[in-house]
Amino acid sequence: MKCTKCHHGELSRTRRVGLLEDNLLPLFGYFPWLCSTCKQRVLLKNRGERRRVSRDEDSDPTPFTGPHENSLHQVQ
């Protein structure tokens, strides 16, 4: 997505700042964006690409099974 002000830079989502952006603008569907070239903040209705992580990708393939028999901290 290109910048609406300079038409050169790429836009990236930025965090909401202030009372207006935190509470009022989400009701109308506006999201804050930052231009990589001119560093201008713009508010657009476009949310951007949603990033989804499936549970299979997020989980660790080797789960922790507990202390092993040869552990130095094992009490006998």
N, CA, C and O atoms as a Tripos MOL2 file, in Angstrom:
@<TRIPOS>MOLECULE
protein
  304   303    76     0     0
PROTEIN
NO_CHARGES

@<TRIPOS>ATOM
      1 N           0.8500   -1.1640    0.0000 N.3       1 MET1
      2 CA          0.0000    0.0000    0.0000 C.3       1 MET1
      3 C           0.9060    1.2400    0.0000 C.2       1 MET1
      4 O           1.8410    1.3250    0.7950 O.2       1 MET1
      5 N           0.6310    2.1820   -0.8770 N.am      2 LYS2
      6 CA          1.4330    3.4020   -1.0050 C.3       2 LYS2
      7 C           0.8890    4.5120   -0.1170 C.2       2 LYS2
      8 O          -0.2910    4.5190    0.2340 O.2       2 LYS2
      9 N           1.7590    5.4480    0.2420 N.am      3 CYS3
     10 CA          1.4040    6.5970    1.0760 C.3       3 CYS3
     11 C           0.4190    7.5040    0.3320 C.2       3 CYS3
     12 O           0.5700    7.7390   -0.8670 O.2       3 CYS3
     13 N          -0.5700    8.0010    1.0360 N.am      4 THR4
     14 CA         -1.5580    8.8910    0.4280 C.3       4 THR4
     15 C          -1.0710   10.3400    0.3710 C.2       4 THR4
     16 O          -1.6700   11.1640   -0.3200 O.2       4 THR4
     17 N          -0.0040   10.6540    1.0830 N.am      5 LYS5
     18 CA          0.5330   12.0230    1.0900 C.3       5 LYS5
     19 C           1.6460   12.1990    0.0630 C.2       5 LYS5
     20 O           1.5590   13.0890   -0.7830 O.2       5 LYS5
     21 N           2.6990   11.3650    0.1170 N.am      6 CYS6
     22 CA          3.8470   11.5370   -0.7910 C.3       6 CYS6
     23 C           3.7960   10.5940   -2.0000 C.2       6 CYS6
     24 O           4.5210   10.8120   -2.9700 O.2       6 CYS6
     25 N           2.9580    9.5560   -1.9620 N.am      7 HIS7
     26 CA          2.7790    8.5770   -3.0370 C.3       7 HIS7
     27 C           4.0450    7.7940   -3.3730 C.2       7 HIS7
     28 O           4.1050    7.1750   -4.4360 O.2       7 HIS7
     29 N           5.0550    7.7990   -2.5070 N.am      8 HIS8
     30 CA          6.2890    7.0560   -2.7630 C.3       8 HIS8
     31 C           6.5130    5.9530   -1.7410 C.2       8 HIS8
     32 O           6.8660    4.8330   -2.1100 O.2       8 HIS8
     33 N           6.3140    6.2490   -0.4770 N.am      9 GLY9
     34 CA          6.6600    5.3070    0.5860 C.3       9 GLY9
     35 C           5.6100    4.2460    0.8130 C.2       9 GLY9
     36 O           4.4470    4.4040    0.4430 O.2       9 GLY9
     37 N           6.0370    3.1770    1.4210 N.am     10 GLU10
     38 CA          5.1440    2.0940    1.8140 C.3      10 GLU10
     39 C           4.5800    2.4020    3.1970 C.2      10 GLU10
     40 O           5.2760    2.9520    4.0510 O.2      10 GLU10
     41 N           3.3340    2.0490    3.4110 N.am     11 LEU11
     42 CA          2.6930    2.2660    4.6990 C.3      11 LEU11
     43 C           2.8230    1.0230    5.5640 C.2      11 LEU11
     44 O           2.7730   -0.1070    5.0770 O.2      11 LEU11
     45 N           2.9900    1.2610    6.8590 N.am     12 SER12
     46 CA          2.9790    0.1640    7.8240 C.3      12 SER12
     47 C           2.1360    0.5900    9.0100 C.2      12 SER12
     48 O           2.1000    1.7680    9.3660 O.2      12 SER12
     49 N           1.4600   -0.3680    9.6170 N.am     13 ARG13
     50 CA          0.5960   -0.0460   10.7520 C.3      13 ARG13
     51 C           1.4290    0.4350   11.9230 C.2      13 ARG13
     52 O           2.5480   -0.0310   12.1380 O.2      13 ARG13
     53 N           0.8770    1.3660   12.6730 N.am     14 THR14
     54 CA          1.5150    1.8970   13.8660 C.3      14 THR14
     55 C           0.5100    1.8420   15.0080 C.2      14 THR14
     56 O          -0.6850    1.6480   14.7810 O.2      14 THR14
     57 N           0.9850    2.0110   16.2120 N.am     15 ARG15
     58 CA          0.0650    1.9320   17.3530 C.3      15 ARG15
     59 C          -0.7790    3.1980   17.4630 C.2      15 ARG15
     60 O          -0.3840    4.2650   16.9920 O.2      15 ARG15
     61 N          -1.9170    3.0670   18.0760 N.am     16 ARG16
     62 CA         -2.8190    4.2030   18.2740 C.3      16 ARG16
     63 C          -2.2530    5.1150   19.3620 C.2      16 ARG16
     64 O          -1.7040    4.6420   20.3580 O.2      16 ARG16
     65 N          -2.3920    6.4190   19.1620 N.am     17 VAL17
     66 CA         -1.8790    7.3950   20.1090 C.3      17 VAL17
     67 C          -2.9940    8.3690   20.4570 C.2      17 VAL17
     68 O          -3.6360    8.9220   19.5640 O.2      17 VAL17
     69 N          -3.2240    8.5780   21.7240 N.am     18 GLY18
     70 CA         -4.1700    9.5830   22.1760 C.3      18 GLY18
     71 C          -5.5860    9.0580   22.3660 C.2      18 GLY18
     72 O          -5.9270    7.9550   21.9400 O.2      18 GLY18
     73 N          -6.3750    9.8610   23.0010 N.am     19 LEU19
     74 CA         -7.7550    9.5270   23.3390 C.3      19 LEU19
     75 C          -8.6170    9.3680   22.0910 C.2      19 LEU19
     76 O          -9.4540    8.4670   22.0220 O.2      19 LEU19
     77 N          -8.4180   10.2280   21.1180 N.am     20 LEU20
     78 CA         -9.2110   10.1820   19.8940 C.3      20 LEU20
     79 C          -8.9640    8.8780   19.1220 C.2      20 LEU20
     80 O          -9.9130    8.2120   18.7060 O.2      20 LEU20
     81 N          -7.7080    8.5220   18.9360 N.am     21 GLU21
     82 CA         -7.3810    7.3040   18.1860 C.3      21 GLU21
     83 C          -7.7190    6.0420   18.9790 C.2      21 GLU21
     84 O          -8.0660    5.0210   18.3850 O.2      21 GLU21
     85 N          -7.6250    6.0950   20.2930 N.am     22 ASP22
     86 CA         -7.9030    4.9160   21.1060 C.3      22 ASP22
     87 C          -9.3910    4.6060   21.2270 C.2      22 ASP22
     88 O          -9.7860    3.4400   21.2240 O.2      22 ASP22
     89 N         -10.2150    5.6450   21.3330 N.am     23 ASN23
     90 CA        -11.6190    5.4190   21.6570 C.3      23 ASN23
     91 C         -12.6140    5.7610   20.5550 C.2      23 ASN23
     92 O         -13.5710    5.0140   20.3540 O.2      23 ASN23
     93 N         -12.4250    6.8510   19.8440 N.am     24 LEU24
     94 CA        -13.4300    7.3060   18.8990 C.3      24 LEU24
     95 C         -13.2290    6.7540   17.4870 C.2      24 LEU24
     96 O         -14.1830    6.2750   16.8740 O.2      24 LEU24
     97 N         -12.0230    6.8130   16.9730 N.am     25 LEU25
     98 CA        -11.7790    6.3890   15.5920 C.3      25 LEU25
     99 C         -12.0070    4.9030   15.3360 C.2      25 LEU25
    100 O         -12.4310    4.5530   14.2350 O.2      25 LEU25
    101 N         -11.7480    4.0040   16.2990 N.am     26 PRO26
    102 CA        -12.0750    2.5970   16.0470 C.3      26 PRO26
    103 C         -13.5730    2.3640   15.8090 C.2      26 PRO26
    104 O         -13.9510    1.4360   15.0950 O.2      26 PRO26
    105 N         -14.4090    3.1930   16.3990 N.am     27 LEU27
    106 CA        -15.8530    3.0590   16.1760 C.3      27 LEU27
    107 C         -16.2200    3.3100   14.7190 C.2      27 LEU27
    108 O         -17.1930    2.7490   14.2150 O.2      27 LEU27
    109 N         -15.4450    4.1520   14.0420 N.am     28 PHE28
    110 CA        -15.7000    4.4860   12.6430 C.3      28 PHE28
    111 C         -14.8390    3.6630   11.6810 C.2      28 PHE28
    112 O         -14.9540    3.8090   10.4640 O.2      28 PHE28
    113 N         -13.9790    2.8000   12.2250 N.am     29 GLY29
    114 CA        -13.1880    1.9010   11.4050 C.3      29 GLY29
    115 C         -11.9030    2.4790   10.8510 C.2      29 GLY29
    116 O         -11.4190    2.0050    9.8230 O.2      29 GLY29
    117 N         -11.3230    3.5020   11.5030 N.am     30 TYR30
    118 CA        -10.0630    4.0890   11.0370 C.3      30 TYR30
    119 C          -8.8860    3.4680   11.7820 C.2      30 TYR30
    120 O          -8.9530    3.2210   12.9860 O.2      30 TYR30
    121 N          -7.7990    3.2210   11.0340 N.am     31 PHE31
    122 CA         -6.5980    2.6200   11.5930 C.3      31 PHE31
    123 C          -5.3890    3.4970   11.2770 C.2      31 PHE31
    124 O          -5.2950    4.0190   10.1660 O.2      31 PHE31
    125 N          -4.4530    3.6780   12.2260 N.am     32 PRO32
    126 CA         -3.2740    4.5220   11.9950 C.3      32 PRO32
    127 C          -2.1950    3.8010   11.1920 C.2      32 PRO32
    128 O          -1.9080    2.6270   11.4270 O.2      32 PRO32
    129 N          -1.6040    4.5210   10.2430 N.am     33 TRP33
    130 CA         -0.5270    4.0120    9.3980 C.3      33 TRP33
    131 C           0.6190    5.0180    9.4060 C.2      33 TRP33
    132 O           0.3970    6.2080    9.6310 O.2      33 TRP33
    133 N           1.8450    4.5500    9.1620 N.am     34 LEU34
    134 CA          3.0270    5.4030    9.1220 C.3      34 LEU34
    135 C           3.7500    5.1660    7.8020 C.2      34 LEU34
    136 O           3.9760    4.0230    7.4040 O.2      34 LEU34
    137 N           4.1160    6.2710    7.1180 N.am     35 CYS35
    138 CA          4.8240    6.1820    5.8430 C.3      35 CYS35
    139 C           6.3150    5.9700    6.0980 C.2      35 CYS35
    140 O           6.8990    6.6030    6.9780 O.2      35 CYS35
    141 N           6.9250    5.0720    5.3200 N.am     36 SER36
    142 CA          8.3500    4.7850    5.5000 C.3      36 SER36
    143 C           9.2360    5.8830    4.9230 C.2      36 SER36
    144 O          10.4000    5.9870    5.3100 O.2      36 SER36
    145 N           8.7200    6.7090    4.0030 N.am     37 THR37
    146 CA          9.5190    7.7530    3.3740 C.3      37 THR37
    147 C           9.3500    9.1040    4.0570 C.2      37 THR37
    148 O          10.3270    9.6880    4.5270 O.2      37 THR37
    149 N           8.1180    9.6050    4.1150 N.am     38 CYS38
    150 CA          7.8870   10.9610    4.6480 C.3      38 CYS38
    151 C           7.5570   10.9650    6.1360 C.2      38 CYS38
    152 O           7.4420   12.0380    6.7290 O.2      38 CYS38
    153 N           7.4000    9.7940    6.7580 N.am     39 LYS39
    154 CA          7.1400    9.6340    8.2010 C.3      39 LYS39
    155 C           5.8430   10.3150    8.6460 C.2      39 LYS39
    156 O           5.6880   10.6480    9.8200 O.2      39 LYS39
    157 N           4.9210   10.5190    7.7160 N.am     40 GLN40
    158 CA          3.6190   11.0880    8.0470 C.3      40 GLN40
    159 C           2.6910    9.9890    8.5320 C.2      40 GLN40
    160 O           2.7080    8.8710    8.0170 O.2      40 GLN40
    161 N           1.8870   10.3170    9.5230 N.am     41 ARG41
    162 CA          0.8730    9.3860   10.0000 C.3      41 ARG41
    163 C          -0.4200    9.6780    9.2590 C.2      41 ARG41
    164 O          -0.8270   10.8330    9.1320 O.2      41 ARG41
    165 N          -1.0570    8.6310    8.7730 N.am     42 VAL42
    166 CA         -2.3380    8.7790    8.0920 C.3      42 VAL42
    167 C          -3.3290    7.8020    8.7090 C.2      42 VAL42
    168 O          -2.9480    6.7480    9.2170 O.2      42 VAL42
    169 N          -4.5950    8.1660    8.6590 N.am     43 LEU43
    170 CA         -5.6580    7.3150    9.1670 C.3      43 LEU43
    171 C          -6.4610    6.8140    7.9800 C.2      43 LEU43
    172 O          -6.9930    7.6060    7.2030 O.2      43 LEU43
    173 N          -6.5460    5.5070    7.8400 N.am     44 LEU44
    174 CA         -7.2560    4.8940    6.7240 C.3      44 LEU44
    175 C          -8.2420    3.8620    7.2440 C.2      44 LEU44
    176 O          -8.0850    3.3250    8.3400 O.2      44 LEU44
    177 N          -9.2660    3.5930    6.4350 N.am     45 LYS45
    178 CA        -10.2280    2.5500    6.7920 C.3      45 LYS45
    179 C          -9.6750    1.1690    6.5100 C.2      45 LYS45
    180 O         -10.2340    0.1750    6.9730 O.2      45 LYS45
    181 N          -8.5860    1.0870    5.7600 N.am     46 ASN46
    182 CA         -7.9820   -0.1930    5.4330 C.3      46 ASN46
    183 C          -7.2510   -0.7370    6.6510 C.2      46 ASN46
    184 O          -6.3840   -0.0620    7.2050 O.2      46 ASN46
    185 N          -7.5870   -1.9380    7.0670 N.am     47 ARG47
    186 CA         -6.9640   -2.5600    8.2290 C.3      47 ARG47
    187 C          -5.6250   -3.1820    7.8790 C.2      47 ARG47
    188 O          -4.7650   -3.3310    8.7470 O.2      47 ARG47
    189 N          -5.4390   -3.5460    6.6180 N.am     48 GLY48
    190 CA         -4.2120   -4.2020    6.2130 C.3      48 GLY48
    191 C          -4.3850   -5.6990    6.2110 C.2      48 GLY48
    192 O          -5.4620   -6.2110    6.5180 O.2      48 GLY48
    193 N          -3.3340   -6.3940    5.8680 N.am     49 GLU49
    194 CA         -3.3740   -7.8470    5.8040 C.3      49 GLU49
    195 C          -3.4170   -8.4170    7.2070 C.2      49 GLU49
    196 O          -2.6140   -8.0480    8.0630 O.2      49 GLU49
    197 N          -4.3450   -9.3060    7.4340 N.am     50 ARG50
    198 CA         -4.4410   -9.9440    8.7420 C.3      50 ARG50
    199 C          -3.4390  -11.0720    8.8310 C.2      50 ARG50
    200 O          -3.2980  -11.8590    7.8950 O.2      50 ARG50
    201 N          -2.7520  -11.1540    9.9330 N.am     51 ARG51
    202 CA         -1.7720  -12.2050   10.1500 C.3      51 ARG51
    203 C          -2.3790  -13.2300   11.0920 C.2      51 ARG51
    204 O          -2.7730  -12.9080   12.2130 O.2      51 ARG51
    205 N          -2.4500  -14.4520   10.6280 N.am     52 ARG52
    206 CA         -2.9950  -15.5170   11.4670 C.3      52 ARG52
    207 C          -1.9290  -16.5750   11.6760 C.2      52 ARG52
    208 O          -1.2120  -16.9480   10.7480 O.2      52 ARG52
    209 N          -1.8360  -17.0430   12.8840 N.am     53 VAL53
    210 CA         -0.9030  -18.1130   13.2160 C.3      53 VAL53
    211 C          -1.7450  -19.2940   13.6710 C.2      53 VAL53
    212 O          -2.5420  -19.1820   14.6020 O.2      53 VAL53
    213 N          -1.5600  -20.4190   13.0090 N.am     54 SER54
    214 CA         -2.3220  -21.5960   13.4130 C.3      54 SER54
    215 C          -1.7160  -22.1690   14.6850 C.2      54 SER54
    216 O          -0.5610  -21.9020   15.0160 O.2      54 SER54
    217 N          -2.4990  -22.9440   15.3780 N.am     55 ARG55
    218 CA         -2.0230  -23.5240   16.6340 C.3      55 ARG55
    219 C          -0.8930  -24.5050   16.3960 C.2      55 ARG55
    220 O          -0.0220  -24.6670   17.2500 O.2      55 ARG55
    221 N          -0.8960  -25.1720   15.2280 N.am     56 ASP56
    222 CA          0.1640  -26.1250   14.9270 C.3      56 ASP56
    223 C           1.5100  -25.4410   14.7490 C.2      56 ASP56
    224 O           2.5320  -25.9710   15.1870 O.2      56 ASP56
    225 N           1.5320  -24.2690   14.1130 N.am     57 GLU57
    226 CA          2.7820  -23.5350   13.9000 C.3      57 GLU57
    227 C           3.2930  -22.9250   15.1820 C.2      57 GLU57
    228 O           4.5020  -22.7730   15.3590 O.2      57 GLU57
    229 N           2.3900  -22.5710   16.0810 N.am     58 ASP58
    230 CA          2.7550  -21.8790   17.3120 C.3      58 ASP58
    231 C           3.2800  -22.8380   18.3780 C.2      58 ASP58
    232 O           4.0250  -22.4180   19.2630 O.2      58 ASP58
    233 N           2.9060  -24.1210   18.3120 N.am     59 SER59
    234 CA          3.2930  -25.0490   19.3670 C.3      59 SER59
    235 C           4.7090  -25.5620   19.1490 C.2      59 SER59
    236 O           5.2100  -25.6010   18.0250 O.2      59 SER59
    237 N           5.3340  -25.9490   20.2390 N.am     60 ASP60
    238 CA          6.6910  -26.4880   20.2100 C.3      60 ASP60
    239 C           6.6280  -27.9590   19.8340 C.2      60 ASP60
    240 O           5.8570  -28.6960   20.4490 O.2      60 ASP60
    241 N           7.3990  -28.4280   18.8580 N.am     61 PRO61
    242 CA          7.3170  -29.8310   18.4450 C.3      61 PRO61
    243 C           7.8360  -30.8100   19.4980 C.2      61 PRO61
    244 O           7.4580  -31.9820   19.4800 O.2      61 PRO61
    245 N           8.6930  -30.3550   20.4160 N.am     62 THR62
    246 CA          9.2090  -31.2340   21.4700 C.3      62 THR62
    247 C           8.7930  -30.6770   22.8190 C.2      62 THR62
    248 O           9.4970  -29.8430   23.3880 O.2      62 THR62
    249 N           7.6580  -31.1260   23.3380 N.am     63 PRO63
    250 CA          7.1890  -30.5890   24.6170 C.3      63 PRO63
    251 C           8.0810  -31.0300   25.7690 C.2      63 PRO63
    252 O           8.7520  -32.0580   25.6850 O.2      63 PRO63
    253 N           8.0850  -30.2550   26.8350 N.am     64 PHE64
    254 CA          8.8730  -30.5450   28.0290 C.3      64 PHE64
    255 C           8.2500  -31.7360   28.7490 C.2      64 PHE64
    256 O           7.0530  -31.7290   29.0360 O.2      64 PHE64
    257 N           9.0340  -32.7340   29.0370 N.am     65 THR65
    258 CA          8.5080  -33.9450   29.6660 C.3      65 THR65
    259 C           8.8570  -34.0520   31.1430 C.2      65 THR65
    260 O           8.4530  -35.0120   31.7990 O.2      65 THR65
    261 N           9.5840  -33.1090   31.6700 N.am     66 GLY66
    262 CA          9.9400  -33.1560   33.0820 C.3      66 GLY66
    263 C          11.4090  -33.4600   33.2660 C.2      66 GLY66
    264 O          12.1410  -33.5660   32.2820 O.2      66 GLY66
    265 N          11.8680  -33.6060   34.5200 N.am     67 PRO67
    266 CA         13.2890  -33.8700   34.7770 C.3      67 PRO67
    267 C          13.6790  -35.2710   34.3090 C.2      67 PRO67
    268 O          12.8750  -36.2020   34.3430 O.2      67 PRO67
    269 N          14.9060  -35.3950   33.8810 N.am     68 HIS68
    270 CA         15.4190  -36.6850   33.3970 C.3      68 HIS68
    271 C          16.1080  -37.4190   34.5390 C.2      68 HIS68
    272 O          16.4000  -36.8350   35.5830 O.2      68 HIS68
    273 N          16.3660  -38.7150   34.3270 N.am     69 GLU69
    274 CA         16.9670  -39.5560   35.3640 C.3      69 GLU69
    275 C          18.3930  -39.1040   35.7100 C.2      69 GLU69
    276 O          18.8190  -39.2420   36.8560 O.2      69 GLU69
    277 N          19.1240  -38.5740   34.7430 N.am     70 ASN70
    278 CA         20.5010  -38.2030   35.0180 C.3      70 ASN70
    279 C          20.6460  -36.7240   35.3900 C.2      70 ASN70
    280 O          21.7120  -36.1390   35.1970 O.2      70 ASN70
    281 N          19.6060  -36.1330   35.9090 N.am     71 SER71
    282 CA         19.6290  -34.7320   36.3040 C.3      71 SER71
    283 C          20.4990  -34.5520   37.5550 C.2      71 SER71
    284 O          20.4360  -35.3680   38.4750 O.2      71 SER71
    285 N          21.2930  -33.5070   37.5900 N.am     72 LEU72
    286 CA         22.1710  -33.2510   38.7390 C.3      72 LEU72
    287 C          21.3840  -32.8160   39.9690 C.2      72 LEU72
    288 O          21.8380  -32.9920   41.0990 O.2      72 LEU72
    289 N          20.1940  -32.2430   39.7420 N.am     73 HIS73
    290 CA         19.3850  -31.7260   40.8440 C.3      73 HIS73
    291 C          18.4030  -32.7470   41.3900 C.2      73 HIS73
    292 O          17.5680  -32.4120   42.2300 O.2      73 HIS73
    293 N          18.4880  -33.9630   40.9360 N.am     74 GLN74
    294 CA         17.5500  -34.9940   41.3650 C.3      74 GLN74
    295 C          17.8910  -35.4530   42.7830 C.2      74 GLN74
    296 O          19.0500  -35.7350   43.0860 O.2      74 GLN74
    297 N          16.8900  -35.5260   43.6370 N.am     75 VAL75
    298 CA         17.0770  -35.9660   45.0310 C.3      75 VAL75
    299 C          16.8980  -37.4780   45.0710 C.2      75 VAL75
    300 O          15.9520  -38.0150   44.4950 O.2      75 VAL75
    301 N          17.8380  -38.1790   45.7750 N.am     76 GLN76
    302 CA         17.7420  -39.6410   45.8580 C.3      76 GLN76
    303 C          17.3100  -40.0830   47.2090 C.2      76 GLN76
    304 O          17.1780  -41.2820   47.4530 O.2      76 GLN76
@<TRIPOS>BOND
     1     1     2 1
     2     2     3 1
     3     3     4 2
     4     3     5 am
     5     5     6 1
     6     6     7 1
     7     7     8 2
     8     7     9 am
     9     9    10 1
    10    10    11 1
    11    11    12 2
    12    11    13 am
    13    13    14 1
    14    14    15 1
    15    15    16 2
    16    15    17 am
    17    17    18 1
    18    18    19 1
    19    19    20 2
    20    19    21 am
    21    21    22 1
    22    22    23 1
    23    23    24 2
    24    23    25 am
    25    25    26 1
    26    26    27 1
    27    27    28 2
    28    27    29 am
    29    29    30 1
    30    30    31 1
    31    31    32 2
    32    31    33 am
    33    33    34 1
    34    34    35 1
    35    35    36 2
    36    35    37 am
    37    37    38 1
    38    38    39 1
    39    39    40 2
    40    39    41 am
    41    41    42 1
    42    42    43 1
    43    43    44 2
    44    43    45 am
    45    45    46 1
    46    46    47 1
    47    47    48 2
    48    47    49 am
    49    49    50 1
    50    50    51 1
    51    51    52 2
    52    51    53 am
    53    53    54 1
    54    54    55 1
    55    55    56 2
    56    55    57 am
    57    57    58 1
    58    58    59 1
    59    59    60 2
    60    59    61 am
    61    61    62 1
    62    62    63 1
    63    63    64 2
    64    63    65 am
    65    65    66 1
    66    66    67 1
    67    67    68 2
    68    67    69 am
    69    69    70 1
    70    70    71 1
    71    71    72 2
    72    71    73 am
    73    73    74 1
    74    74    75 1
    75    75    76 2
    76    75    77 am
    77    77    78 1
    78    78    79 1
    79    79    80 2
    80    79    81 am
    81    81    82 1
    82    82    83 1
    83    83    84 2
    84    83    85 am
    85    85    86 1
    86    86    87 1
    87    87    88 2
    88    87    89 am
    89    89    90 1
    90    90    91 1
    91    91    92 2
    92    91    93 am
    93    93    94 1
    94    94    95 1
    95    95    96 2
    96    95    97 am
    97    97    98 1
    98    98    99 1
    99    99   100 2
   100    99   101 am
   101   101   102 1
   102   102   103 1
   103   103   104 2
   104   103   105 am
   105   105   106 1
   106   106   107 1
   107   107   108 2
   108   107   109 am
   109   109   110 1
   110   110   111 1
   111   111   112 2
   112   111   113 am
   113   113   114 1
   114   114   115 1
   115   115   116 2
   116   115   117 am
   117   117   118 1
   118   118   119 1
   119   119   120 2
   120   119   121 am
   121   121   122 1
   122   122   123 1
   123   123   124 2
   124   123   125 am
   125   125   126 1
   126   126   127 1
   127   127   128 2
   128   127   129 am
   129   129   130 1
   130   130   131 1
   131   131   132 2
   132   131   133 am
   133   133   134 1
   134   134   135 1
   135   135   136 2
   136   135   137 am
   137   137   138 1
   138   138   139 1
   139   139   140 2
   140   139   141 am
   141   141   142 1
   142   142   143 1
   143   143   144 2
   144   143   145 am
   145   145   146 1
   146   146   147 1
   147   147   148 2
   148   147   149 am
   149   149   150 1
   150   150   151 1
   151   151   152 2
   152   151   153 am
   153   153   154 1
   154   154   155 1
   155   155   156 2
   156   155   157 am
   157   157   158 1
   158   158   159 1
   159   159   160 2
   160   159   161 am
   161   161   162 1
   162   162   163 1
   163   163   164 2
   164   163   165 am
   165   165   166 1
   166   166   167 1
   167   167   168 2
   168   167   169 am
   169   169   170 1
   170   170   171 1
   171   171   172 2
   172   171   173 am
   173   173   174 1
   174   174   175 1
   175   175   176 2
   176   175   177 am
   177   177   178 1
   178   178   179 1
   179   179   180 2
   180   179   181 am
   181   181   182 1
   182   182   183 1
   183   183   184 2
   184   183   185 am
   185   185   186 1
   186   186   187 1
   187   187   188 2
   188   187   189 am
   189   189   190 1
   190   190   191 1
   191   191   192 2
   192   191   193 am
   193   193   194 1
   194   194   195 1
   195   195   196 2
   196   195   197 am
   197   197   198 1
   198   198   199 1
   199   199   200 2
   200   199   201 am
   201   201   202 1
   202   202   203 1
   203   203   204 2
   204   203   205 am
   205   205   206 1
   206   206   207 1
   207   207   208 2
   208   207   209 am
   209   209   210 1
   210   210   211 1
   211   211   212 2
   212   211   213 am
   213   213   214 1
   214   214   215 1
   215   215   216 2
   216   215   217 am
   217   217   218 1
   218   218   219 1
   219   219   220 2
   220   219   221 am
   221   221   222 1
   222   222   223 1
   223   223   224 2
   224   223   225 am
   225   225   226 1
   226   226   227 1
   227   227   228 2
   228   227   229 am
   229   229   230 1
   230   230   231 1
   231   231   232 2
   232   231   233 am
   233   233   234 1
   234   234   235 1
   235   235   236 2
   236   235   237 am
   237   237   238 1
   238   238   239 1
   239   239   240 2
   240   239   241 am
   241   241   242 1
   242   242   243 1
   243   243   244 2
   244   243   245 am
   245   245   246 1
   246   246   247 1
   247   247   248 2
   248   247   249 am
   249   249   250 1
   250   250   251 1
   251   251   252 2
   252   251   253 am
   253   253   254 1
   254   254   255 1
   255   255   256 2
   256   255   257 am
   257   257   258 1
   258   258   259 1
   259   259   260 2
   260   259   261 am
   261   261   262 1
   262   262   263 1
   263   263   264 2
   264   263   265 am
   265   265   266 1
   266   266   267 1
   267   267   268 2
   268   267   269 am
   269   269   270 1
   270   270   271 1
   271   271   272 2
   272   271   273 am
   273   273   274 1
   274   274   275 1
   275   275   276 2
   276   275   277 am
   277   277   278 1
   278   278   279 1
   279   279   280 2
   280   279   281 am
   281   281   282 1
   282   282   283 1
   283   283   284 2
   284   283   285 am
   285   285   286 1
   286   286   287 1
   287   287   288 2
   288   287   289 am
   289   289   290 1
   290   290   291 1
   291   291   292 2
   292   291   293 am
   293   293   294 1
   294   294   295 1
   295   295   296 2
   296   295   297 am
   297   297   298 1
   298   298   299 1
   299   299   300 2
   300   299   301 am
   301   301   302 1
   302   302   303 1
   303   303   304 2
@<TRIPOS>SUBSTRUCTURE
     1 MET1         2 RESIDUE 1 A MET
     2 LYS2         6 RESIDUE 1 A LYS
     3 CYS3        10 RESIDUE 1 A CYS
     4 THR4        14 RESIDUE 1 A THR
     5 LYS5        18 RESIDUE 1 A LYS
     6 CYS6        22 RESIDUE 1 A CYS
     7 HIS7        26 RESIDUE 1 A HIS
     8 HIS8        30 RESIDUE 1 A HIS
     9 GLY9        34 RESIDUE 1 A GLY
    10 GLU10       38 RESIDUE 1 A GLU
    11 LEU11       42 RESIDUE 1 A LEU
    12 SER12       46 RESIDUE 1 A SER
    13 ARG13       50 RESIDUE 1 A ARG
    14 THR14       54 RESIDUE 1 A THR
    15 ARG15       58 RESIDUE 1 A ARG
    16 ARG16       62 RESIDUE 1 A ARG
    17 VAL17       66 RESIDUE 1 A VAL
    18 GLY18       70 RESIDUE 1 A GLY
    19 LEU19       74 RESIDUE 1 A LEU
    20 LEU20       78 RESIDUE 1 A LEU
    21 GLU21       82 RESIDUE 1 A GLU
    22 ASP22       86 RESIDUE 1 A ASP
    23 ASN23       90 RESIDUE 1 A ASN
    24 LEU24       94 RESIDUE 1 A LEU
    25 LEU25       98 RESIDUE 1 A LEU
    26 PRO26      102 RESIDUE 1 A PRO
    27 LEU27      106 RESIDUE 1 A LEU
    28 PHE28      110 RESIDUE 1 A PHE
    29 GLY29      114 RESIDUE 1 A GLY
    30 TYR30      118 RESIDUE 1 A TYR
    31 PHE31      122 RESIDUE 1 A PHE
    32 PRO32      126 RESIDUE 1 A PRO
    33 TRP33      130 RESIDUE 1 A TRP
    34 LEU34      134 RESIDUE 1 A LEU
    35 CYS35      138 RESIDUE 1 A CYS
    36 SER36      142 RESIDUE 1 A SER
    37 THR37      146 RESIDUE 1 A THR
    38 CYS38      150 RESIDUE 1 A CYS
    39 LYS39      154 RESIDUE 1 A LYS
    40 GLN40      158 RESIDUE 1 A GLN
    41 ARG41      162 RESIDUE 1 A ARG
    42 VAL42      166 RESIDUE 1 A VAL
    43 LEU43      170 RESIDUE 1 A LEU
    44 LEU44      174 RESIDUE 1 A LEU
    45 LYS45      178 RESIDUE 1 A LYS
    46 ASN46      182 RESIDUE 1 A ASN
    47 ARG47      186 RESIDUE 1 A ARG
    48 GLY48      190 RESIDUE 1 A GLY
    49 GLU49      194 RESIDUE 1 A GLU
    50 ARG50      198 RESIDUE 1 A ARG
    51 ARG51      202 RESIDUE 1 A ARG
    52 ARG52      206 RESIDUE 1 A ARG
    53 VAL53      210 RESIDUE 1 A VAL
    54 SER54      214 RESIDUE 1 A SER
    55 ARG55      218 RESIDUE 1 A ARG
    56 ASP56      222 RESIDUE 1 A ASP
    57 GLU57      226 RESIDUE 1 A GLU
    58 ASP58      230 RESIDUE 1 A ASP
    59 SER59      234 RESIDUE 1 A SER
    60 ASP60      238 RESIDUE 1 A ASP
    61 PRO61      242 RESIDUE 1 A PRO
    62 THR62      246 RESIDUE 1 A THR
    63 PRO63      250 RESIDUE 1 A PRO
    64 PHE64      254 RESIDUE 1 A PHE
    65 THR65      258 RESIDUE 1 A THR
    66 GLY66      262 RESIDUE 1 A GLY
    67 PRO67      266 RESIDUE 1 A PRO
    68 HIS68      270 RESIDUE 1 A HIS
    69 GLU69      274 RESIDUE 1 A GLU
    70 ASN70      278 RESIDUE 1 A ASN
    71 SER71      282 RESIDUE 1 A SER
    72 LEU72      286 RESIDUE 1 A LEU
    73 HIS73      290 RESIDUE 1 A HIS
    74 GLN74      294 RESIDUE 1 A GLN
    75 VAL75      298 RESIDUE 1 A VAL
    76 GLN76      302 RESIDUE 1 A GLN
